């Protein structure tokens, strides 16, 4: 950066002759956000700027906005007063000093908290990540006419916040509340995030156990989701665009009014994120009237001793993913062994299929187009090995062992809960829900393998297959476009591949990672490996043609998913050992493959990487 190149303590340094006062102000402003005073470095940006030269000090002293954004950053009372004085009439940010990396977050001093009242009409923002009782202060002040952003954690308890006594914040744009639901009246609010009192829901076993109200400490809230209070708050936020409710408490309030009488209309909402293991989640979701093009993200868990989430949420999710506005579905297992369902509209989304469940927690605008994402654990708690703290140990790859089971059995053990939970939501024999209304695109690149054999059912001697194939067949019954991974397809007999995957209605299939990862590798020109892959694929395509099915369009591509990238990371670095070029060797074996499948496809497009970069 410019300031580090300025070593001479005088205003004649070459860098000062090139930078205008406006340039310096921009640098100072960036420093104030990057080098926030902390407990380890109390002076922060001030020490850096003040130590360069006389001109820098002069420009900084007279730059009111610089001091305004630092009004709450210095731990020293004197520096706080100095910052407010030099801010002149600018709006003040009380955003706190950085605590430390062991206890991350920002905090205000007691003196700075007292100044919120003194400068009530000038407060632009305040951030305090330490829990305290806010009710007395906020109800005493009642209004913040210039407040644009606030972040607080509260330990007052729910009884301290009567929902009919409002805190007026007409200019508030962003609000983050931890462990509290402050009754703000903020008609301009765009972004609302509320973290609630159930942060351990991912490891919780008993949702329906006895929960008592905690009456002191930073968890001074009930274990009942405040549905009425939330709906009342949301109805005062007509311009809300992003809503994140995390760690929802487990219980649903009793004697709630019907949805027709108690609901919130959010006509501007673009993103909704709900997380937690709560009996109130489905009820809350159906009380929100959202635009059709909203992006919805749900993270939850299954009920004890079942493979489904709570019943109301299950019905809401099942209806949502079957909506006529979605024509694309992705089924995947994440690196953390979660089951992830994503639906979206391929016609409106600028990047169809690249949804990220972490997006709602960020401030960046989402991609356009409606979508729905649903995430639950993809394994049962007793499936994985556990450490000394009884925490599950996630297998890094399929070759790990579990007790006396060999790797293949362990791989199936981990996959079975995934498909048991998946088949509850999707149109299978085990689901009470109907088929998809408009599904045309199915992507199952990152689903696990659970076997590839026919077997006899005990009743009637009927033939059957592992659940994964039935699920994919049912989901793709209306699909014309498929995306699948060769790592899965290559392990299937050609008859199963034809009947359950590349079925009659399929018009186009994209096979990723065929026959191996796209990074330079000896596998890409290995004649035996490639010959087997092309032969196996051609057998299935030939079966389709002989059955009288129309030929499909075949596309070969590389996957950029986390699962695929992790698999590639295990590959050794490529060492060129052949006489000819890498490109010529790859082209030779690939051309043979093209010729083998050409009679059975309508078109062939190869998007894989064929060169050695």
N, C-alpha and C positions, 0 to 999 in steps of 0.2 A: 504493500500500500504506500501511498504518497508520503505519509508522515514518517515512515520508517526510513525513507531515503533522505530525510532532512536531518543531517547531523550537525550542521553549523548553527550555532545559536545566534542568528542574526537575520534580519529581513532581506538581506541581499542574496540569500541562497537561490540557486537557479529555479528550484521548484516553486518558490514564492513568486517569481516573476511570471511564471506560466499559469498560476492558479488565481482566478478572480476571488473576490470575497464570497460570491455566490457559490463557487466551487468548494471553498473551505467550509461554508455552512453545511453543504451537502455531506461533506466528509465527517464533520462533527456530529451531524444528526445520525449518520450510520453508526458512528462509534458509540453514541449514547445508547443505541439498541444492542450493539454487539458486546460492548464492554460495560455491562451494567455493574454498578458497585455491588460488592458481595462481602460476606463476612471475612473471607480470606483476602480480599482486595477492596477495602472500604472506599477508596477514592475512585476506583474504576476509571472511566474515560477521562475524568478531570485531570488526573496525574499525567496522562499521556499528552493531552492537548496543552496543558499549562507548561510542560517542560520543553517545548519545541523552540519557540522564539517569541519575541515581543509582539509581532503582528498577529500570530495565532492567538495569543492571549487577548489582544485587543478585540479581534473579530469575535472570539467566543464570548467575552464579557458582554458585548452589545447584541448578541443573538438571542432574543427573548425566547424563541420557540425551543431552543436547546435547553434552557433552564426550566421551561414549563414542563417538558416531558420528564425532567429529572426531579421534580418537586418532591416525590416520595421515594427516591432511590438512595439517598445518602442516610447513613445511620446516625450521623451527627445532627443534633438539633440546630447548631449554628449553620451548618451547610444547608440544611433544609430551609431555614429562614433566608439565607443568602440566595438560594435558588428561586424561592418565591418572589423575593424582591427584584431580582434580575429578570424574572419572567414578565414583569410589568403587568399589563392587562390581559396577557394570554391565558387561555384555559389551561388548567393544571391537571397533570397526570400523577396520581398517587399509586404507582404500580409496584412499589416495594423494591427492596434489595434482594439479590439472589442469596439464598441461605447457604447451601453447600451441596456437593454431589451426593453425599450420604443421605441428605434430607432435602431433595430438590424441591424447588418452588420459590415463591417470592413472598416477602413479609414486610409489613409496615411496622414502624416503632409505635409505642404508645403515644408519643408526641404527635406523630403524623396522623394517627387515627383521630386524635382530638382536633386536628386541623380540618377534618372533613366538615365539621360544623362551622368553623370560622370562615371557610372558603366555600361554603355550600353552593353558592351560585356560580362558582368558577370551576368546579370539579368536572373534569372531562372523563376520567376513569379512575377506578381504584381496584387494586388486586391485593388480596391477603389470603395466602394459602394455609394459614394456621387457624385451627378451629377456635372460635370465640362466640360469645353471645351477642348477636347483632340486633336483636329485636328492640331493645331499649333505645339504641342510637338511631336506628332507621325510623322508628315510630315517633321519635322526638323531632327528627328533621322533616319527615313526611314527603319532601319533594326535592328532586335534583334536576333543575331545569336544563342543565347543559350536559348531563351525564350521557356518554355514548357507549361505555363498556364497563362491566363490573364482573369480578370473580371473587366469590366468598365461600367459606366453609363455616357452618353454623353448628352450635351445640346448645341452642336455646331449648329445643324440643318442640314438637308440633303444637302444643297448647299455647305457645307464645305468639302464634301467628294467626289471629282471626282473619278468615278469608274475606270478610267484608270491610276490613280496614286497609286501604290501599296505600302503596308507596308510589307516588307520581314520578314518572321518568319519561317525559314526552319525547326526548331525543335519543333514548336508549336504542342501540343497534345490536349489541352483543351481550349476552348474559350467561354466566356459568355459575351454577349453584351446586354446592356439595353438601349433601345431607340436610337440605332444607328446601322448602317451597315458599319463597317470599312472594306475597301477593302484590307484585308490581302491576301498575297500569302503564303499559309501555306500547302504545299503538304503533310505534315505528320499528319495533323490534324485528330483526331479520334472523338472528341466530340464537337458539336457546339450547343449552346443554345442562342436564340435571344428573348428577351422580348420586345414587341412593345408597341405602345401608346394607346391601347384600353383596359385597365384593367377592365373597368366597362361594358364590353360587355354582361355579364349575366343579368344586370338590364336595359340594353338599350332597348328602345321600337322602335325606328325609325332608321332602317339601311339606308334607302334611303333619309334621311333628308339632309339639307344643312350642309356640313362640311367645315370649313375654316382651312387653314394652320395656326398652331400656330407658331409664329416666335420668341418667347422668353421663358425662363424658361426651366424646365426639360421636357416639352412636345414639344420641338422645332422640330417636325417632321410633315410631311404631313399626312393627313388622308387617303392617297392612298397607297396601298401596293406596295412596290418597286420591282415589279416582275423582271424587267430586271436586276437590281443590284443584286438581290438574285441569279438569274440563273448564272450570271457572276461569283459571288463568289463561288457558289457550283461547278462550272466547274473547279475551281482551287484546289478542295479538293478531289482528286481521292481516298483517303484512309479513307474517312469519314465513321464512323460506327453508330453514333447516332446523330440525328438532331431533335432539339426541337424548334419550333417557336410558341411562346405564345402571346395571346392578339393581334391577327392580326388586323390592321386597317380596317375600313368597306368597303372602295371603291376599285374598280378595275381600274388599269391604262387603258387609252384609246390607241387605235391604236397599240396594241401589235402584234408582228409577230406571224404567226401560230406556232403551237406546233412543227412542223417538222423543223422549223428554230430556235426556241428559246426553248431549253430544257436543262436539266442537267442529265448526266449519273452518277449514284452513285453505282458502282458495288459492293462496300464493305458494303453498309448500312445495318444495322441489325434492327434499331429502328427508326421510324419516329413518331413524336408527333406534331400535329397541333391543336391549340385552338384559338377560337375567333369567332366573328360574322362578317363575311367578305364576300363580293361578290367575292373576289379574291381567296378564299380557294380552290374551285373546280378547277379553272383554274390553280392555282399553283400546285395542286396535280397531275393533268394530265400531267404537264410538267416535272415531275420527273420520270426518268427511274430507277426502283428499282429491286433488285433481287426478285425472287419468294418467297424466304423464309424470307422476311422482316416482322417485326412486326409493324403494323400501328395502331396508335391511333388518333382518331378525336373527338374533343369536340367542339360543336357549338350550335346554337340556331335555332329555326324556324323563318321564315319570318313573318312579322306582318300580322295578320288576316288570317294566313294559319296554316296548320299542317305539313309543309315541310320546309326543309332548302333551301338555294338558289339553283336554277335549275341545274346549272352545277355540283355542289357538289352532289346533289341528284342523278344524273345520274352516277357519278363516284362511289359513295358509293353503289348504287344498283348493278352496274356491279361487284364491288369488292366482295361483300358478296356472289355473285352467282358464283364466280370463281371455276373452277374444282379442285383447290388445297385445298379447304376447304370442309370437310365432316361433321363438327360439328357446331352447332349453339346454343348459349345461349341467351335467352330473359329474361331480369330482370328489376325490378325497384329498384333503390338504396335507401339508407336511406335518401338521399337528394331529393327523388322523381324525379330523372332523369331516362330516358329511356336508357338502355344500351344494345346494340347488340354486341355480340362477336362471331366471327367465327374463327375456327382453324382447323388444320389437326391432327386428332387423331393418325395417323401413325408416325409422326415425333416429336410431342411435348412431352417433357419428363414429363410434368404435364398437360395433356390436360384439358382445362376448368378452369384453375386457373389463368387466366390472370388478371393483375392489371393495371388499367389505370394510376396509379401514377408511375409506374416503369420507364418510360422514363425520368422522372425528377430526377432520382437517378443515381448514378455512377455505380451501380452493373450491371454485364452483364445480359442480359435477358435470359429467358429460350429458349431452342431451338425450332425451328419449326415456320412455317408461321402462322400469325394470323392477324385479322382485328377487331378493336374495334371502335364502333361509339356511341357517347353519346350526347343526347339532353335533354332539360327539358321534364319531363313526365307529367307535368300539365300545364294548361293555367294560365296566370298571374291573371286572375279574378276568378280562382277556389278557391284559398285559402284565408283565412282570413288575414287581414293586421293589422300591428301595427301602432302606432302613426307616424312613419316615412315612412309609405306606403310600408314597407317591408313585404313580405309574411310570414305568420306564418305556419310552416309545422306541420300538425297534428301528434301527437306522436303515436296514435293508432286509430283504426276504431271507437272507442266509443265516440270520440269527436263530438260535434254538430256544425252545421254551420247554424246560423239563425234558421228558423223554420223546417229545415229538420232534420229528426231523423238520427240515426247513419248509418243505412243501406243505406239511400238515399245519405248521405254524402260520404260514401265509394264508391258508384257508380259514384257520381259526380267527385271524384278525379281520378277514374279509366278510365273514358270515354276519356279524352284527351290523355291518354297513348295509348289506342288502336286506336284512330283516327290517331295518328302520326305513330304508328307502321304499320298500314295497307297500308300507302303510300309506304313504302319501300318493304314490303313483298308481295308474290304472292297472292293477293286477288282481288276481283272484283273492288276494288277502286284503284288499282295500275296499271300503264302502263307497268310494268316490268314483265318479264316471270318467270317461275319456277326456283328453284335451280337446278344446274347441277349435283351435287354429294352429296347432303345432306343425311346423314344416322343417325346422332345423334342429338337429340333435347332436350335441357334442359330448362324448363320453371318453375323452382323451385320457383322463386321470382317474378312472375307476379301477379298483383292485381286481385281481384275478381270484376266482373262487372255485375253479375246476373246469374241466372240459370233457365231461363224459356223460353218456346216457346211463340212466339207471331205472330200475323198476320201482314204481310205487307199491306199497304193501297192499293197497286195496285195488283189486281189479287187474293187477298186473300191467298197468299202463306205463308207457315209456315217459320219462321225464328228463330234465336237465337241471344243472345247477341254477339257483335263483337268478343269477345275473343275466342269463340269456333270455329267460322269460320276461324279466323286467325291461330289458332293452327292446325286445320284440314288441311288447305292449306299448311302450313309449313311442316307438318309431312306426307304429301302425299307420300313421298319417304323414310321416316324414318323407320328404323327397331328397333332403340333403343331410348327410351324416359326416361327422368328424370322429375318427377313432385312431387308436394307437396300435402300431404294428406289434409292440411288445405284448399286447393282449391278443390281437387277432392271430398272430403267428402260432399261438399255443392251442388254437382251436382246429378240430377236424374240419375239412372243407364242407361237409354236409351241415354241421352246426353253423359254420360261418355263413353259408348260403341261407339257411332257413330262418335263423334268428338275428342276423346282423345285416347282411346285404340282401334284404328281402325284395320282393317283386316291385313294390312301389318306389323303391329308392332310385332316384335319377342321377344323383351325383354323390360321390364319396371322396372325402379327403383323408388319406392315410398319412399320419405323421410318424416321423422317426423310422422310415422304411429304407433299408432293412436295419439301419443302425443310426446312431447320432450323426449329425451333420458336420461335426468338427473333423478336421483331417485325421484320418485313421486308416490303418491297414485294412480294416473291415470294409471300407468303401470300395476297394478293388479286389477283395478276396473272392475268387471265382466260385468256390464251393458255397460260401455263405450267401452270396447274391443269387446263385443258381437255385438254391433251396427256397429262398424267399420268393423269387419270381415264379417258380414252379408251383409253390403252395397257393399263391394268389391266383395264378392262371387256372388251377383246378376248380376253384370256387367260381370264377367268372365263366368258365366253360360250362359248369353245371347250370348256371343261370340261363345261359343261351340255349342249352339243350332242353330246359324246362319251358322254353317259349317266352321267356321274359325279355323285355327290351334291354339292349346293352346300356350300360351306365357311363357317365363321364367320370374318369379317374383322375384324381389330383394327388400328387405326392408332395409333402411339405415337411417343414421342421416345426416342432412345437417349442414355444418359448415359456411354457408353464414352469412353475417352481419345481414340480416333480421331475420334469424332463431335464431341467438345468441341474438338479441335484444328481441325477443319474449320469449326466455328462461329466460332472466334476470328478467322478471316480475313474474316468478314462485316463490312461497314461499319455504323456506328451508324445506327439507324433514324431517318429524318426524315419526319415526317408531312406529306404534300403534297396529300392528297385532301380533298374537301369534307366528306364524311361521316366517321363514326367508323371506327376501325380494325376494331373488332369486327363492325360491320355489313358492311363490305367483305369480311372473311374469311368471314362466315356466308353471304353471297350466293353466292360461287363454290363454297363447300364444299357447299351444298345441292344445287347442280346435279350435283356429283360423286356425292353420295349417291343421287340419282335414277337416275344412269346405271348404277351397279353393283347397285342394289337387286334387280333380277330374278334375279341370278346368285349371291346369297349367302344363307346361312341366317340370319345376323345381322350387324349392323355396329355396332362400338363405336369411337368416336373419342376417344382420350385425349390428343390433341395440345393444345398451348397455343393458345387462340383469342383471347386478350385481350392488350392492350398494357399491360404492367405498368409 
